Amino acid sequence: MMNRLMMKRQQGHAAILFALCIPVLFGVFALATDGARALQAKARLEDAAEVASLVVAAKNDDNQDDGSGSGSAVNIKIASDYINHYMGDAQALVSVDIDKLTCDEIPDCLAAVAKDKPRYFEYRVKGQSRYQAWFPGNDPIVGFGEKFDVMGAAVARKYQSKAVDVLFVVDFSGSMNDHWSGGRKTKLKDVFDILEMVTDELDKFNQMKVGFHNRVAITGFNRYTRNKNNDGKNCFREQKIFRNNEVNFNKTIEKQFDLKGCFNSVKEPDDEATFSDLYYSEDFDTFNRKVKKYHAIGGTASYQGILRAGQIVTKLAKNPRQLVIILSDGQDYNSGRIDHGEYTQKLVSRGMCRNILDEIGKMKTAEGETMQGRLAVVGFDYKLSDNQGLKECVGEENIFKAQNRQDILNKILELITEEIGHLA
C-alpha cells in the first residue's frame, strides 16, 4: 500500500526533469553542431592560408606596406581571393595579414646561416573569417552567439633549389660615385660590397650541393659598354647601329645579339671609366677582386648595358635559371641634343628586352632542361618615373626600389631564390 502511494506521488517527476533538461540538451546539440562547423571552417581556413602563402611567395611582390600595416595591396588581394574561394559559406572575411621576413628577421634562419646552411625568406599569412551561427542560443540555452570568428595561419619559405647564372648589369656613370640616403659609402662602393655578399651566399650553395654551379658575370655601362678585344686590351663598344648619322633603331634590334665593333677612345669623359665585362665564373674571389678596381664616370645609357647583357647571356648561359639584374640609380643622360632615355624607350618598344627573354626560353641546359629567364632592376634612391624605358623593359613588378644596402642585398637574394615556396 505504501509503495503504491509513493509511486503515485512520484508520477510526473520524469516529465518535469526532462522538460528542465531540454535547454541543456539543446545547448549541447547547438555547441556540438556549431562547434563542429567552426572546427571544419578553421581547417579550411588553414588550407586556404597554406595555398595563399605559397602563391604570395611565388608572386614575390616587393611588399611595400600599403599603410594598413598588414602587407602590400598586391599580396593582400592575392591572399583574400584565395581565402574567399575556400571559405564560400563565410559571412565575411574579417582580416588578412601578411608578413614577409628576411633571414635577418628570423632567428632560426640566422642560426642556420651561422652553420653555413642556406638562408631563406619567409611569408606568413593569417586570415580571420566570420560566420553566422546556426544556433546562437539565448539566456536559458547555451550557444555560440549570433556570430563566431575562426582564424588560420600558414608559413611558406623560399629557398634556392636550382643553379642560377646571375648577370649583373651595373651603371658606371658618374652619379654612381655619389653618396646616397641608404648607405654610408658611395653607391658604387656599396654595389661592390653587395656583390661580395651575394657571391658568399651563392658559394654556400655550391659547397653544399655536388654539381651545383651558381655563376656570376658582370657587364657595365655608362654611355657605352666596355670589354676586352682579342688582343686583351679594353675597348668601347657602341651598341646602336647608325645610318646617315642617325640611329637605325630597327637595325639595332635586328642585330642586337651580334658583337659590335671596338674603338679605343670616345674622346669624352666616359674615356676615363675603368670597367670591363667579366664572364660567368664560379671563382667568386677573383670576380670580386677585379670588380673592386672598377671606376665610374660619364653619362648613363641603360640600353647599352641591356643590349650587351643579351649578347652575353644568349651565348654563355648554362644553368636552368638566368637572372639579369640591372643595378642603377635611374635616369638616362639627356644632353639636350641626345636623350638616351628616349633611345631606351624606342628600343624597348621594338622588342629589345622581350627578345632577350624569348631567346633564353629557346635555350636548353646540357641536360636538356629549358632555361627560364628574368630581368629585374634594383635601384638606388630609384623612382619609377626616372626611367620609363627601364620600367617598360622589365615590367613594374620587377623594379625594386631599395631603401638601404641591406635592402638591396635582400632583394637580390630574393630574386635568386626559387620562384615557388615550401610550407614551413
N, C-alpha and C positions, 0 to 999 in steps of 0.2 A: 504494500500500500504506500509506504514511504517512498520507495523507488519510483513508483508511478507519479507521485506528486512532484518529485524533484525533476523528473524528465519533463513533466508538463510545464514547470516553471522555466526550464531552460529552452523551451521551444522558441525559435525566432532569433536566438543569440548568434547562430552561424550566419544568418542572413544579414544581421547588423554588422558583424565583423567583416563579412565580405564587402558590404557597402562601404565600410570605413577603409578597406584596403584598396578599393578601386583607384583612388587618386595615386596611391603609391605604386600600384601595379602599372597604371598608365604612365606614370613618370618614368618607371624603369623601362617601359617599352619605348617611350619617347627618347630617353637618353641612349638606349641601345640603337635605335633607328638613326637618329641624327648623329650619334657618336660614330657609328659605322660609316655613315656618309662623310663625316669630317675626316676620318682616317683615310678613306678612299680618296677624297679630294686632296689631302696632303700628299699622298703617294703620287697622284697625278701631277701635282704642282712641282714636286721634286723631279719627276721625269721631265717636265717641261723646262725646269731650270737647268737640268743637265744638257738638254738639247740646245737651249739658248746660250749657255756658256760656251759650248763648242762652236756655235755659229758666230758669236761675238769674237771668239779667239781667231777664227778663220777670217773674219772681216778685217780685223786688225785696224779698226778706226783709230785715228790719232787720239781720240778720247779726251779732248779738252772739255772740261766740265761746262755744261750749258748754263750754269748759275744756280741750278737746283741742288747741287751737292750730291747728286745721285748718278753722275756719269754723263757721257756725251749724248746729244739728242739722237745721233745715228744709232748708237748702241741701245739706248732705251727703246727706240722704235722697233728694232730687231727683236729684242727680248720680249717686249709687250705683245708683238704679233704672235710669237711662238706660244707664249703662255696663254693668250686668249684662245688660240686654236685648241690647245689641250683642255682648257677649262671652259668649255662651251656652255655649261649649265650654271656658271657662276653669275651672281648678280652684278658684280663689278670687280675690276682689277684695282685694288686699293693703292698699291705702290710697287715699283720695280726699282731696285738699287743695283748699281754695277760698280765694282771697283776693279781697276787694272793695276796690279802691283808689279813693280820691277824687283829684280833679285835683291837689290839693296834694301827693300822694304820687307823682306821675308827672312826671318832668322834661319829657318831650315835651309833656304837656298844659300845664304851666306856661309852656313856651316858646310854645305856640300862643296861650294867653290873652294873653301879653305882646304878641302881634301882632294883638290884637283878634279872634282866632278863638274859636269856642265851646269851652267846657270839656266834658269827658265823664267818665264813670265807667267803670272797667274791672273786669271779672270774669275771674279767672284760675282755670281748673280743671285739676288734674293728677290722673291716675289711674295705678295700678300693678296689673297683673293677673298671676297665677301660672298656669303651665301644666305639666302632666305631660309630660315628654319622651317621644317615641315610641322614640327610640334613645339611651338615656342614656350608652352607652359603658361601657368598663371599662379596666383597666390597659393592655392592648395595643391597644384600639380607642378612637379619639378620639370624643367625643360631648359633648352639652350637659349631662350630668349628669342626675340624677333629675328635676329641675325647673328651669324658667327663668322669669324675670320679664320683662315688657315694660312700658314706660312711654309715656304720651302726654299731651299738654297742648294747651290752646287758650285763646284770649283773645277775649272779646266786649266791645264798647264800646257805651255808651248815649249817644246824642246826642238833642237835640230836633229833631224833623222837622216837627211841626205847630204852628201858632199856638195859644196857650192863653190862656184867661181865668182868672186866679187871684183868687179872693175870699178875703181873709184875715179870719177871724172872731176878733177879738182880745179877750181878757179884760182889762177895765179895772176890775177890783176892786182894793181897797186893797192886797192882798197882792202885786200886781204892782209895787208901789213898793219892795218888799224886795230886798235883795241876795240872791244865791244862790250855790251852790257852784261853778257853772260859769262865772262871769264876775266882772269887777271892777266892773261897773256894776249898777244895779237891773235886774230882769227887763224892765221896760217900756222902759228906755233901750236895753237890748240888742235888744229887738224892733225898735225904730226903726232901729238900725244894721243889723240883719239885713235888714229890708225894703229899705233903701237898696242893700245889696249884691245882693239878689235882682233888684231892678229894673235895676241896672247890667248884670247878665248878660242879662236879657230884652231890654234895649236893644241889646246886641250882635247878637242875632238879628234884631231889627227893622232894624238898619242894614245887615246883610249880605244880607238877602233882600228883594227887591222884593215888596211886597204882604203881607209878614209882619208882622202886627199883634198881638203879645203885648200883653195889657192886664192891669191890676191894679185891684182895688177893695178896700175895707175896710168892715166893719161891726163895731162894738164892742158890748160888753155888760158891765153889772155885774148889778144885779137887774132892769134894764130895757134896752131899746135906745134909741138916740137919733139923730134925724136932723132935717133942716130941714123946716119946714112950708111951705105955699105962699107965705107972706109972708116966707120966708127966715130965720125965727127957729128956733133949736133947740128941740126938744120931746121929751119922753119918750114912748115907746110901750110899752104893756103888751100882750104877745103872747098872753096867756091870755084866754080868754073865761069869764066868770062867770055863774052862775045862782043866785039866792038866796044871794049872798055865798060861794058855793062854786065851785071851779074845775070847769068843764064840759070834761073832757078830750076827749070825743068831738067836741063842737062846736069846740073849739080846733083839732083835726086837720082837721075838715071845712072850716074857714075858714083853714087855715094859710097859704095863699098870698095872702090878702086883706090890704091895708094897713090897719093898725089906727089907732084914734083917737089924738089928740095932746093931751097936757096939759103945762102949763108947769112944774109943780113936783110933786115927790113927797113933799116935806116930810120928807126923810130925808137922811142923809149922801150918798147917791147923787146928790143935787141938785148937789153941788159938782164932780162929774166933768165934764170938758170933752172930749167926743169926739163925732164925728158921722159918718154914712155918707159915704163918698166912692165914687162910682160908677165903673164901668170907664173907664180912661183910659190913653192912651199917653204922656201928659205926666208922666213919672216925677218930674221935678224938682219940679213943683208938688205932686204927690201927697206926696212925702217932706217937703216944706216944711210942708204943712198937718198931716201926721200928727205931726210932732215938737212941735207945740204942744198936743197932747192930754195930759190929766191923768187919772189913775186914782184912784178912791176908791169905797168902798161894798162891798157883798156880791157874791156870784157866783151867777148863774143861767144856766148854759150853754145851756139850751133856748131862752132868749130870743134869743141870738145865732144859733142854728141856724135857728129859725123865720124870723128876719129875713133870713138868708142865702138861704133858699129863695125868699123873695119877690123878692130882688134877681136871683138867677141865672136864675129862670124867666121874668123879664120883660126882662132886659137882655143875656143871653148872646148871643154872635155867633160865637165861634170853635169849631172842631171839638172841642176838649178843654176841659172845665170842671173846675177844681180848687177845692174848698172846703177850706181849711186852717185848722183851729182851733188857735190858739196860747193856751195856758192853763197855769196852774200847778196845775190839778187840781180840787180838791174844791169842790162847790157849797155854798152857805151854808146852814147849819141853825141857825135861831134858837131851836130848841126848840118853838116854836109852828108854824113853817113850815119844812119840809125841802125845799129846792129840788132836792136830789139825787133825792128821791123823785119830784118832779114830772118831772124829766128822764126817769127810768126809765119812768114811766107814759106819757109822750108818745111815747117811743121804741117801747114795746111796742104802741102804737096806730098806728105806721107813720110817725112824723114824718120820720125820715131816709130810710127806704125810699121814701117818696113823692117826696122831692126827686130822688133818682136816677132814679126812674121817669119823672118829668116831664122831666128832662133828656134821657132816652133817647127821648122822643117828639119832641124838637125837632130842627130841621134848620138848617144854615147857609144863607146866601143862595145858595150854590152847590148846595144840595140834599144835602149830606153830613150824615148822622145824627150828632148830638153824643154824646160819651161823658163821663160824669161820675165823679168820685171824691171821697169825703170822707175826710179824714185829720186826725189830732190829732198835733201836735208839742208835747211837754210840757217844762216846766222842773222839774227835780227831780221828775219825774212818776212816780207809781205807778199801775198798773192798778187797784188796789183803791181809789184815791182817788175815782174817779168811775165807778161801774159803768154808769151811763146812757150816758156817752160811749163806753165800751168796746163796749156793745151797739149804739150808733148807727153807728159807723164800722167795727166789726169789729176784733178784736185785732191782725190783721195790718196794720192801717192806723193803729196807735198807735205813735208813735216817741218813745222816751224819750231826750232829748238830755242829754249829759254836760257840754257847754260850748257857747259861742256858735258856734264853727266847726262843731260837730256839728249844730246846728240849721240853719245855713246849708246844709250838705251834704245834709241830709235833705230840705229844701225843694227844692233844686235837683234832687235825685234824682226827686222827685215830678213835677217839671216836664219832665224828660227823657222821651222816648217810652217806651212800655210794652214794647218789644222791643229787643234789641240788634243790633249788627252785628259780624261777626267782624273782628278786627283783623289 
